[in-house]
Amino acid sequence: MDLTTTYMGLKLKNPIIVGASPLTASFESIKKLEANGASAVVLHSIFEEQINHETKELDHFLFKGSESYAEAIGYFPEVSLSNIESESYLEEIKNLKANISIPIIASLNGVSTGGWINYAKKLESAGVDAIELNITYIPTDIDTDARDIEALYVDALKAVKANVSIPVGVKMNAYFSAPAQMAKKLVDAGANGLVLFDRPVHVDINLENLNSIQIINKSSSKDLSETLRWSAILYKKLNTSLCASTGVSTHEDILKAIMSGADAVQMVSAILQNGESHIQTVLQNLVAWMEEKEYISIEQMKGSISLHHTSNPAAYQRANYMRILTDYRF
Ligand SMILES: Cc1cc2nc3c(=O)[nH]c(=O)nc-3n(C[C@H](O)[C@H](O)[C@H](O)COP(=O)(O)O)c2cc1C
């Protein structure tokens, strides 16, 4: 069975990439992921705040409207003034490249176009095979226009692209007014891959302490829907690779993602829940399913259930939406 696929120009032995998380934060854990069949890993993120010596380089976007700079800085867990994290991240990459044969993708997490962008060059020199850019920004300022927010993403990507020649992907979120056009803008700015989608940290309120909290909820297959929708819509529309992320837990989820148009998938929650050997189980189930249905390769099924052949995807989506609501019986 041919499980190989190509993502951002990287040849992968199968579609399962392990996404940025604590799973990819240590050498031992990454070794285990490789031994269990992962085809690539995205390292835990290095944050803009951990890269800049001078926190004042943080973009004005972050501090716009905050009356006290010192107070705003205080929100950060530990704003690094030493660059220790960013130096050890590079050492970690060099060690991995010497001992691991699967591709290593660095995760660069920032929101501005400040000096941290130069760090992309250091990542390339350290030997990473690609960079995944995660721009997580919650636009709280009611006076900032959506176009300015979009420009923030595009500008950060362009700045990183200008610094490196390795592939650069963008981990998108699904909350743009026009995700398809945003995807196009990112590809026009040089994105070699789009990860659909990042999973936001969830907000809750602790009723004991009467404060708001942010929590990480693990995903399940039920969370796959938006990823399938946008993979199906974007398949073959853009000259870029697509990677399905959020809710990919089983071999069935992988099949659905690939048939929707993804080139590869990222998995985190399912491995955190079931251990590294989950990758092996999923790969075995994937092969068994493909054999039973007489598929011979991943390539063969890519985009087979996308909206590529639909002449008017918007009308198609709307018609299905109406049908499902009007046909519902209780
Ligand atoms: C504990 C934890 C830590 C994470 N850390 C990062 C991170 O450092 N950078 C990042 O881009 N995504 C991070 N993520 C998000 C994951 O990479 C992934 O996008 C998300 O969990 C959705 O995939 P899943 O449904 O397979 O879990 C983290 C997720 C979890 C659960």
The ligand as an ORCA input file, in Angstrom:
! r2SCAN-3c Opt
* xyz 0 1
  C      -1.463     20.789     25.188
  C      -1.428     21.432     23.834
  C      -0.396     22.316     23.513
  C      -0.346     22.919     22.258
  N       0.696     23.757     21.944
  C       0.743     24.330     20.720
  C       1.822     25.160     20.330
  O       2.792     25.362     21.060
  N       1.770     25.749     19.106
  C       0.762     25.530     18.224
  O       0.781     26.059     17.096
  N      -0.271     24.715     18.551
  C      -0.297     24.128     19.759
  N      -1.344     23.307     20.079
  C      -2.412     23.087     19.092
  C      -2.165     21.789     18.335
  O      -0.976     21.861     17.571
  C      -3.327     21.471     17.379
  O      -3.436     22.505     16.421
  C      -4.649     21.370     18.092
  O      -4.541     20.628     19.296
  C      -5.673     20.701     17.172
  O      -5.260     19.393     16.828
  P      -5.929     18.104     17.538
  O      -7.376     18.194     17.293
  O      -5.296     16.920     16.872
  O      -5.603     18.180     18.989
  C      -1.378     22.660     21.315
  C      -2.396     21.770     21.655
  C      -2.438     21.146     22.861
  C      -3.546     20.174     23.165
*
